[in-house]
Amino acid sequence: MEPDLFQSSSPQNYAPLAERLRPRQLDEVVGQSHLIGEGKPLRVAFASGRPHSMIFWGPPGVGKTTLARMMADGFDAQFIAISAVLGGVKDIRDAVVKAQVAQGQGRRTILFVDEVHRFNKAQQDAFLPYVESGLLTFIGATTENPSFEVNSALLSRARVYVLQPLSVEELTVLANRAVAVYVNDAQADLVFTPEAKQQLATWADGDARRLINAVEVVAESAQTAQVQTVDQAYLEQALSQSLRRFDKGGDAFYDQISALHKSVRGSDPDAALYWFCRMIDGGADASYLSRRIVRMAWEDIGLADPRALQIANDAATTYERLGSPEGELALAQAVIYLAVAAKSNAGYMAYNQARRFAAEHGSAPVPVHLRNAPTQLMKQLGHGKAYRYAHDEPHGYAAAEHYFPDGLKPRFYQPTDRGLEQKIKAKLQFLAELDRQARSKKTS
């Protein structure tokens, strides 16, 4: 007989609060309305009774595992979970055997692979035949872009659903629910003020699991200290290290990110390092900061100093490999380098302008001389005819050649006079002069 999770009034005998709050049906899920709202893809999948392979892509604590378990319950399927961090090909083979047994009993099997991006190509290939045959319905969960981390063969057989971080409003709803369940199960004389719940929702930074765990830690601490009302002051005491970044309310986190970014852009290494350390000290997710640091390198430095891009990427990789606190040193030094590097947003501005231009001008045809000609028919149609191979031209440049669709010649990239872009600018000016000379010869 399955034990009663709530058989004792003593909190230490409970299942973790996060497990007790795990939704059992779609209407209990907080967030992801773009996927589970009326008429949305996952709601339709549940209603159809026909499971399909899918990949849930999103940050931690947004419901990837929960939705996978609900899929298994909703389709009365066997649920097998594998962690790609700890598992391997043997676990996949064991899952296949269990699935074959279940199939013989007339049951489907859902194979859930958490952190699927950590499986290498061979491991991903190991369960692909069973997904194709229908023996397994594959559900993968990843925090990384599946376009880069999941085999194309597997990706083509699974639909990708993007899960979003929970909003502060959604997390506040969850905080209310978490406090109510804890108080009821523990029979505790305990109240969280609305301000405390709001602050917890802000602190959780989109992560439902983080919020629920915080409620549980704070509630247990309050009970031990015989505190009946949890307010913002008590939160500061109970979660002082993690709450420090939110000492000015919900916008403080984003204000500090903004201050860090603007200090880097403003070439002030001391201020940039201060804001970085302030956020680390306040419990900010260093992996999130590493992503922002890489973004700063591309947005504000770009081709003025390509070394900054490499250093930012290397720092992010170092942090991923070492974790906290050792990896934070690499991120800190990347922040310093970015702050002192030559600045340019020319590439960033060019990209934005090119995107707008492409959207506004539709699908202009590729000029015939630039088209691919892999077949004889295409060659007969003139594809690739009169194309000038740049390597065979003086300076390795086909002067006055035209690479835009006919009638279009916008200019997006305008390099600055700073760092390497100074040399890039000089080269582009030299090539422009070659173009001018070539056109003059044609008209003379």
C-alpha positions in Angstrom: 0.0 0.0 0.0 1.4 3.4 -1.0 2.2 5.5 2.2 0.3 8.6 2.9 2.5 11.5 2.1 0.8 13.6 4.8 0.4 11.0 7.5 2.1 13.0 10.2 1.6 16.6 11.4 5.3 16.9 11.6 6.7 18.7 8.6 9.9 16.7 8.4 7.8 13.6 7.5 6.2 15.2 4.5 7.2 14.8 0.9 8.9 18.0 -0.2 6.5 20.9 -0.7 7.4 21.1 -4.4 6.3 17.5 -4.8 3.0 18.0 -2.9 2.2 21.0 -5.1 3.0 19.2 -8.4 -0.1 19.6 -10.5 -2.1 16.5 -11.4 -4.2 18.0 -14.2 -3.8 20.9 -16.7 -6.1 23.3 -14.9 -3.8 23.2 -11.9 -0.7 24.3 -13.8 0.4 27.9 -13.2 1.9 29.5 -16.3 2.5 28.3 -19.9 -0.9 29.5 -21.0 0.4 29.8 -24.6 0.8 26.0 -24.6 -2.0 24.7 -22.3 -4.7 27.4 -22.7 -7.9 26.6 -24.5 -7.1 25.6 -28.1 -3.4 25.7 -27.5 -1.1 22.9 -28.7 -0.6 20.8 -25.5 -4.3 21.2 -24.5 -5.2 19.9 -27.9 -2.7 17.0 -27.6 -4.2 16.0 -24.2 -7.7 16.1 -25.6 -6.8 14.1 -28.7 -5.6 11.1 -26.7 -2.7 10.7 -29.2 0.7 11.4 -27.6 3.5 12.6 -29.9 7.2 13.1 -29.3 8.2 16.5 -28.2 11.0 18.6 -26.6 10.3 21.1 -23.9 12.8 23.9 -24.1 12.9 26.4 -21.2 14.7 27.6 -18.1 14.7 25.6 -14.8 11.6 25.4 -12.7 8.9 26.2 -15.4 7.2 22.8 -15.5 9.0 20.6 -18.0 9.0 17.5 -15.8 5.5 18.2 -14.5 4.0 18.4 -18.0 5.8 15.2 -19.1 4.4 13.3 -16.0 1.0 14.7 -16.8 1.3 13.4 -20.3 1.9 9.9 -19.1 -1.0 10.1 -16.6 -3.3 11.6 -19.3 -2.6 8.9 -21.8 -2.4 6.1 -19.2 1.1 5.4 -20.3 4.1 4.0 -18.5 6.4 6.8 -17.5 10.2 6.2 -17.6 12.5 9.0 -16.7 16.2 9.2 -17.5 18.6 11.9 -16.5 21.1 12.6 -19.3 23.5 13.8 -16.6 23.6 10.5 -14.9 22.3 8.0 -17.5 23.7 6.4 -20.6 23.0 3.8 -23.3 22.3 1.1 -20.7 19.5 3.1 -19.2 18.0 3.5 -22.7 18.2 -0.2 -23.3 16.5 -0.9 -20.0 13.8 1.5 -20.9 13.3 -0.2 -24.3 12.9 -3.6 -22.5 10.3 -2.1 -20.1 8.5 -0.5 -23.1 8.3 -3.8 -24.9 6.8 -5.4 -21.9 4.3 -2.6 -21.6 3.4 -2.8 -25.3 2.7 -6.5 -24.8 0.2 -5.5 -22.1 -1.4 -2.9 -24.4 0.1 0.1 -22.8 2.1 3.0 -24.3 5.4 4.2 -22.9 6.6 7.7 -22.5 10.4 8.1 -22.2 11.3 11.3 -20.5 14.9 12.4 -20.9 15.9 15.3 -18.6 18.7 17.5 -19.8 18.6 15.8 -23.1 21.3 18.2 -24.5 23.8 16.4 -22.3 23.4 13.2 -24.3 26.0 12.8 -27.1 25.1 11.9 -30.7 25.5 8.2 -30.1 23.3 8.2 -27.0 20.6 10.2 -28.8 20.8 7.8 -31.8 20.3 4.8 -29.4 16.6 5.5 -28.8 15.8 7.0 -32.2 14.8 3.7 -33.9 12.3 3.0 -31.0 10.9 6.5 -31.4 10.4 5.9 -35.1 8.8 2.6 -34.6 6.3 4.0 -32.1 7.5 1.8 -29.2 8.5 4.9 -27.3 7.0 8.4 -27.2 10.0 10.6 -26.5 9.7 13.7 -24.4 13.0 15.6 -23.9 13.6 18.5 -21.6 16.4 21.0 -22.1 17.6 24.4 -21.0 19.6 24.8 -24.2 18.6 25.6 -27.7 17.7 22.2 -29.2 18.6 23.4 -32.7 22.2 23.2 -31.6 22.1 20.5 -29.0 19.8 17.8 -30.3 20.4 15.6 -33.3 18.6 16.8 -36.4 17.2 13.3 -37.0 15.6 13.3 -33.5 14.6 17.0 -33.8 12.8 16.3 -37.0 10.6 13.7 -35.2 9.7 15.8 -32.2 7.8 19.0 -31.9 9.6 21.7 -29.9 7.6 23.6 -27.3 9.2 26.7 -25.7 8.3 27.1 -22.0 8.5 30.6 -20.6 9.7 31.8 -17.1 6.8 32.4 -14.8 5.8 36.0 -14.4 5.7 37.7 -11.0 1.9 37.5 -11.0 2.0 33.8 -11.8 4.5 33.2 -9.1 2.5 35.2 -6.6 -0.5 32.8 -7.3 1.9 29.9 -6.7 3.2 31.5 -3.5 -0.4 31.8 -2.2 -0.9 28.1 -3.0 2.4 27.0 -1.5 1.8 28.8 1.8 -1.8 27.5 2.0 -0.7 23.9 1.5 2.2 24.2 4.0 0.0 25.8 6.7 -2.7 23.2 6.2 -0.4 20.1 6.2 1.7 21.3 9.1 -1.3 22.7 11.0 0.8 25.8 11.5 -0.3 29.1 13.0 1.6 31.0 10.3 0.8 33.9 8.0 2.8 35.4 5.1 2.1 39.0 4.4 1.1 39.9 0.8 4.3 41.9 0.6 6.4 38.9 1.6 4.7 36.7 -1.0 5.3 39.4 -3.6 8.9 39.6 -2.7 9.4 35.9 -2.8 7.7 35.8 -6.3 10.2 38.5 -7.5 13.2 36.8 -5.9 12.3 33.5 -7.6 13.1 35.0 -11.0 10.7 33.0 -13.0 11.5 29.6 -11.3 8.5 27.9 -9.7 10.7 25.3 -7.9 12.9 28.0 -6.4 9.8 29.8 -5.1 8.2 26.7 -3.5 11.5 25.7 -1.9 11.9 29.2 -0.5 8.4 29.1 1.0 9.2 25.8 2.6 12.6 27.0 4.0 11.1 30.2 5.4 8.0 28.5 6.8 10.0 25.9 8.6 12.4 28.6 9.9 9.5 30.6 11.2 7.9 27.6 12.9 11.2 26.8 14.6 11.6 30.4 15.8 7.9 30.5 16.8 7.3 33.4 14.4 3.6 33.7 13.4 3.9 36.4 10.8 6.4 36.3 7.9 6.9 39.8 6.6 9.6 41.3 4.4 11.9 41.9 7.4 11.7 38.2 8.4 12.5 37.2 4.7 15.6 39.4 4.9 16.7 37.4 8.0 15.7 34.0 6.7 17.0 34.3 3.2 19.5 37.2 3.7 22.1 36.1 1.1 19.6 35.4 -1.6 17.3 38.3 -1.0 20.0 41.0 -0.9 19.6 41.8 -4.6 16.0 42.6 -4.1 16.5 45.1 -1.3 14.7 47.8 -3.3 11.8 45.8 -4.6 10.9 43.8 -7.7 12.7 46.0 -10.2 16.1 45.9 -8.3 17.3 42.9 -10.2 16.8 44.4 -13.6 18.1 47.7 -12.4 21.4 46.1 -11.4 21.7 44.2 -14.7 21.1 47.5 -16.4 23.8 49.2 -14.2 26.3 46.4 -15.0 25.6 46.6 -18.8 25.9 50.4 -18.8 29.1 50.4 -16.8 30.6 48.0 -19.3 29.4 50.2 -22.2 30.7 53.2 -20.4 34.2 51.7 -20.1 34.3 51.8 -16.3 35.8 48.5 -15.2 35.5 49.3 -11.4 31.8 50.1 -11.6 31.2 47.1 -13.8 33.1 44.8 -11.4 31.1 46.3 -8.5 27.7 45.6 -10.0 28.8 42.1 -11.0 30.0 41.3 -7.4 26.9 43.0 -6.0 24.7 40.6 -7.9 26.8 37.5 -7.2 26.7 38.4 -3.5 23.0 38.9 -3.7 22.4 35.4 -5.1 22.1 36.1 -8.8 22.3 33.1 -11.1 25.8 33.3 -12.4 24.9 31.3 -15.5 22.3 34.0 -16.3 25.0 36.6 -15.8 27.4 34.7 -18.1 24.8 34.8 -20.9 24.3 38.6 -20.4 28.1 39.1 -20.5 28.3 37.3 -23.9 25.5 39.5 -25.1 27.3 42.6 -24.0 30.4 41.6 -26.0 28.4 41.2 -29.2 26.2 44.3 -28.7 28.7 46.9 -27.4 32.1 45.8 -28.6 31.5 43.6 -31.6 34.2 43.8 -34.3 36.1 46.6 -32.6 37.8 43.9 -30.5 36.9 40.3 -31.4 39.1 39.1 -28.5 36.3 40.4 -26.2 33.9 37.9 -27.8 36.3 35.0 -27.4 37.0 36.0 -23.7 33.3 36.3 -22.9 32.5 32.9 -24.5 35.5 31.3 -22.8 34.4 32.7 -19.4 30.9 31.3 -19.9 32.4 27.9 -20.8 34.7 28.1 -17.8 31.9 28.9 -15.5 29.8 26.0 -16.9 32.7 23.7 -16.2 33.8 24.9 -12.8 30.5 26.2 -11.3 30.4 28.5 -8.3 32.4 30.0 -6.8 35.5 29.0 -8.8 34.0 29.9 -12.2 32.9 33.3 -11.1 36.5 34.6 -11.4 36.5 33.9 -15.1 33.2 35.9 -15.5 34.6 38.8 -13.4 37.7 39.0 -15.6 35.5 39.0 -18.7 33.6 41.9 -17.3 36.8 43.8 -16.7 38.0 43.1 -20.2 34.7 44.1 -21.8 34.8 47.4 -19.9 38.2 48.4 -21.1 37.8 47.1 -24.7 37.2 49.4 -27.6 33.5 49.9 -28.1 31.4 49.6 -31.2 27.7 48.9 -31.8 28.1 49.1 -35.6 27.5 45.4 -36.0 24.5 45.5 -33.7 23.0 48.4 -35.6 23.7 46.9 -39.0 22.0 43.7 -38.0 18.9 45.5 -36.8 18.7 47.6 -40.0 19.2 44.6 -42.2 16.4 42.7 -40.5 14.0 45.6 -41.0 15.1 46.0 -44.6 14.7 42.3 -45.4 11.2 42.3 -43.8 10.1 45.4 -45.7 11.4 44.4 -49.1 10.0 40.9 -49.3 11.5 38.0 -51.3 13.5 39.7 -54.0 14.9 37.0 -56.4 18.5 36.0 -56.3 20.4 37.5 -59.3 21.0 34.8 -61.9 24.8 35.1 -61.8 24.7 34.3 -58.0 22.5 31.3 -58.3 23.6 27.7 -57.7 24.0 25.5 -60.7 24.3 21.8 -59.6 22.5 20.4 -62.6 22.9 20.7 -66.4 19.4 22.2 -66.7 20.3 25.0 -64.3 23.4 25.7 -66.2 21.4 25.9 -69.4 19.1 28.4 -67.7 22.1 30.6 -67.0 22.5 30.0 -63.3 25.9 31.1 -62.2 26.8 32.4 -65.6 29.2 35.4 -65.6 29.9 34.9 -61.9 33.3 36.3 -61.1 35.4 34.1 -58.7 36.8 36.7 -56.2 40.0 34.7 -55.5 41.0 35.0 -59.2 40.6 38.8 -59.2 43.3 41.4 -58.2 43.3 41.9 -54.4 41.0 38.9 -54.1 38.1 41.2 -54.9 35.7 41.3 -57.9 35.5 45.1 -58.2 32.1 46.5 -59.1 30.4 43.1 -58.8 26.8 43.2 -57.5 25.6 40.8 -54.8 22.2 42.3 -53.9 19.0 41.5 -55.7 18.5 43.8 -58.7 17.6 47.4 -57.8 18.8 47.1 -54.1 22.0 48.4 -52.7 21.5 49.5 -49.1 24.3 50.0 -46.7 24.0 48.6 -43.2 27.5 48.2 -41.6 29.3 51.5 -40.9 32.4 50.6 -38.8 33.7 53.1 -36.3 37.2 54.6 -35.9 37.9 52.5 -32.8 39.9 49.3 -32.4 40.0 46.8 -35.2 37.1 48.5 -36.9 39.4 51.3 -37.8 41.2 48.9 -40.1 38.0 47.3 -41.3 36.8 50.8 -42.2 40.0 51.5 -44.1 39.7 48.2 -46.0 36.1 48.9 -47.0 37.1 52.4 -48.2 39.9 50.8 -50.3 37.4 48.3 -51.9 34.9 51.1 -52.5 37.7 52.9 -54.5 38.3 49.8 -56.5 34.6 49.7 -57.3 34.6 53.3 -58.4 37.6 52.7 -60.7 36.0 49.6 -62.2 32.8 51.5 -62.9 34.7 54.4 -64.5 36.5 52.0 -66.9 33.1 50.5 -67.9 31.6 54.0 -68.7 34.7 55.4 -70.4 
